[in-house]
Amino acid sequence: MHENTTNMPTPDTNFDEHNDEAPPALFRSWSQMYAFVLILHAIIIALFYIFTHAYS
């Protein structure tokens, strides 16, 4: 049995009536915070790599 779904309402995934999400504490947007975290992570990995080779 095939049901007719053409008349059913579909949710609007882009609808945001109330954007109550506050920006992060130290940055203007969440994208800037994510970029900072990724860059910091890469710096820490590089430092561990350098220290590992310097003291091995």
Rosetta constraint file for C-alpha pairs under 8 A:
AtomPair CA 23 CA 27 HARMONIC 7.20 0.50
AtomPair CA 23 CA 28 HARMONIC 6.26 0.50
AtomPair CA 23 CA 29 HARMONIC 5.57 0.50
AtomPair CA 23 CA 30 HARMONIC 6.55 0.50
AtomPair CA 24 CA 28 HARMONIC 6.89 0.50
AtomPair CA 24 CA 29 HARMONIC 6.46 0.50
AtomPair CA 24 CA 30 HARMONIC 6.24 0.50
AtomPair CA 24 CA 33 HARMONIC 7.34 0.50
AtomPair CA 26 CA 33 HARMONIC 7.95 0.50
AtomPair CA 27 CA 32 HARMONIC 6.27 0.50
AtomPair CA 27 CA 33 HARMONIC 6.09 0.50
AtomPair CA 28 CA 32 HARMONIC 6.98 0.50
AtomPair CA 29 CA 33 HARMONIC 6.70 0.50
AtomPair CA 30 CA 34 HARMONIC 6.19 0.50
AtomPair CA 31 CA 35 HARMONIC 6.17 0.50
AtomPair CA 32 CA 36 HARMONIC 6.16 0.50
AtomPair CA 33 CA 37 HARMONIC 6.25 0.50
AtomPair CA 34 CA 38 HARMONIC 6.22 0.50
AtomPair CA 35 CA 39 HARMONIC 6.12 0.50
AtomPair CA 36 CA 40 HARMONIC 5.99 0.50
AtomPair CA 37 CA 41 HARMONIC 6.03 0.50
AtomPair CA 38 CA 42 HARMONIC 6.27 0.50
AtomPair CA 39 CA 43 HARMONIC 6.25 0.50
AtomPair CA 40 CA 44 HARMONIC 6.22 0.50
AtomPair CA 41 CA 45 HARMONIC 6.25 0.50
AtomPair CA 42 CA 46 HARMONIC 6.14 0.50
AtomPair CA 43 CA 47 HARMONIC 6.15 0.50
AtomPair CA 44 CA 48 HARMONIC 6.21 0.50
AtomPair CA 45 CA 49 HARMONIC 6.17 0.50
AtomPair CA 46 CA 50 HARMONIC 6.18 0.50
AtomPair CA 47 CA 51 HARMONIC 6.06 0.50
AtomPair CA 48 CA 52 HARMONIC 5.92 0.50
AtomPair CA 49 CA 53 HARMONIC 6.37 0.50
AtomPair CA 50 CA 54 HARMONIC 6.03 0.50
AtomPair CA 51 CA 55 HARMONIC 6.02 0.50
AtomPair CA 52 CA 56 HARMONIC 5.88 0.50
